[in-house]
Amino acid sequence: MSAPYTSLRRLVLSILPLLATATKYKQYVLAPAQRSVTPAILYDVQGDVNNPTGVGNGSTTQFNSVNSSIILDFGKNIAGSVRFSVSALSGDAEFLGFSFSESSLWVIPYECDSGTAAIRDSPLWFLVSKTGDYAADKAHQRGGSRYMGIWHNSTGSITLNSVSVNFTAAPEMTDLQDYQGWFHSDSEKLNRVWYAGAYTNQLCTLDPSTGNALGVPGTNWYYNASIANGTSVLSDGAKRDRLVWPRDIAISGPTMFVSTNSLDGIKNGIDSLFILQQSDGRLPWAGVPFTSPRRFPFSFTYHLYTLLDLYYYYIFTGDVDYVQQYWNQYKLAMNWSLSTIDTTNLANVTSTNDWLRSGMGGHNIEVDAVEDSSVRAGYQNAMAQIKISANQRLFDPAQNLFFDNDTIQTPDSVHPQDGNSWAIVSGLVDQHRAVAISDALKARWVKPYGAPAPEAGPTISPFVSGFEVQAHNLAGHPEYTIELMEFMWGDFMLDDPRMTNSSLIEGYSTNGDLHYAPYDNDARISYAHGWATGPTSALTFYSAGLKVTSGAGKTWDIQPRMGGLQNVDAGFRTPLGGFSAKWHVQKKGIKGHLSTPRGTSGTLTLPKGSVVRGSHGKLRPARCVDGNDVYENVAGGSYRVKH
């Protein structure tokens, strides 16, 4: 073999792995290409400022006299610590204050939005005594901010020749744009929603030593609580609370799996919860410092969500050793939950703590539906009894929805979004009742804002709506799912001018006000909250139909539910290899291509009349269910589908 040919061959072989792992549809990825981020847009100017656009385009900006300021717009929500360089200075003691806001609602130069309960946060002040470089320390990074104000509050002048933010989110990722998963469809709204969900969880992944925004005064705000071990942890929100909440991970964890596949932060979060388990088996409502050796707030549902989080982590990674590490604690926690089941065969809830909804207690449909999902690996008798009793004692046939509990059951009683969605997701109801619940939930939508959560007052909860998205798919109404995601997440949560156009909000009002009923302070709302990212995993798991059903996808279930979409292309990776599916709807059926790792096996469900061919020829369906052909024990590999 000639030397030139050998060199060419080596070059090709060195490039192939890069091509195989290159991020698909990178144009939608919102994470910055590098950690130094420069503001792109001048939003506002006040007072005497020379060349206010200078610091954003490589030139200089001069602030003269008191109350001169500019507001800069990064064009998307970011997270990090501010850096700036001073090239000229006059005056003895000049001060610059930096303010931060996720939403345009709270943009002013002399105050930030809020990470606390009742007040606005003060600016981050710098005493500028000489020319040179300045930077905020790690504790004074801002977890979420689209807008940054620079306020000069002294009598002299300051000239800046650079301003940037060191992007500190997702510290475990060397390349912030290195997504292992992808999604694309003929709906640009949903493409943007998928990638906004992925980016939101990158913003919510933080250095574990920079946690906790609760209880910190608005003046001199900082993030310095250690909330987990390791180099990263998945928290609830970028700006706040910056804590580990197990219920949030039940939504944000699957989203991270199908997108970045950067799962160490989930593992570190689960660790931080199990270490706080009580001797009777109860798991905490949230991690440290919210929970401590002297303070153990408890939530029945969040206790169950920690168990669900561990299950999801195993499904995504196949890490048996990690599950084994907590197996005895898992069984202890499950046995505690089952011990609360009384003579009604339902769990009797004595803790009122939940996701800031009201009415938690007694025989509650949300708890019993979540518990049903958590015990599938065992405890089959308890699961069966929960199903029977919940349907008999809590279902309201007049509205085709479950009551919240059995304490008060009148036409005006709360019929919760969370419990009814979970009743379908967990398999608590049969298909006939699932369809009825799905229809009833859709009938309550408040357009153009979203799906209401009456258990929390006049509230739209993107978190609970993420479970409703799953429920409509499982009830056989994928078209409801697509409609809801497009108008709620796409039209409102991304494109409303008060939003960040990049990350997903914690919650808001049914009238469209950016007011979240559980909070007194509207400036406190988080605009990058991982629990709002349910559509990202739903589009992959349901619309594209790619789901793993045992550790790392050793077994899988593929069933596209297009819901009116004409084209879908999606994929992700596990330690066993890549999973992908590409579908195109035709007049008579569906065509496409799917690929799963060799050595795996699964079930494939497609519209009746589909023709499936792989390397060993044509597949034959095992049965037909509800107009779909079901292919069982399909070996891993590549297949083409025609109709």
Buried (B, 14 or more C-beta within 10 A) or exposed (E): EEEEEEEEEEEEEEEEEEEEEEBBBEEBBBBBEEBEBBBEEBBBBBBBBEEBBBBBEEEBBBBBBEBBBBBBBBBBBBBBBBBBBBBEBEBEEBBBBBBBBBBBBBBBBBBBBBBBEEBBBBBBBBEBEEEEEBBBEBEBBBBBBBBBBBBBBBEBBBBBBBBBBBBBBBBBBEEBBBBBBBBBBBBEBBBBBBBBBBBBBBBBBBBBBBBBBBEBEBEEBBBEBBBBEBEBBBBBBBBBBBBBBBBBBBBBBBBBBBBBBBBBBBBBBBBBBBEBBBEEBBBBBBBBBBBEEEEBEBBBBBBBBBBBBBBBBBBBBBBEEBBEBBEEBBEBBBEBBBEBBEEBBBBBBEBEBBBBBBBBBBBBBBBBBBBBBBBEEEBEEBBEBBBEBBBEBBBBEEBBBBBBBBEEEEEEBBBBBBBBBBBBBBBBBEEEBBBBBBBBBBEBBBEEBBBBBBBBBBBBBBBBBBBBBBBBBBBBBBBBBBBBBBBBBBBBBBEBEBBBBBBBBBBBBBEBEBBBBBBEBBBBBBBBBBBBBBBBBBBBBBBBBBBBEBBBBBBBBBBBBBBBBEBBBBBBBBEBBBBBBBBBBEEEBBBBBBBBBEEBBBBBBBBBBBBBEBEEEEBEBBEEEEEBBBBEEBBBBEBEBBB
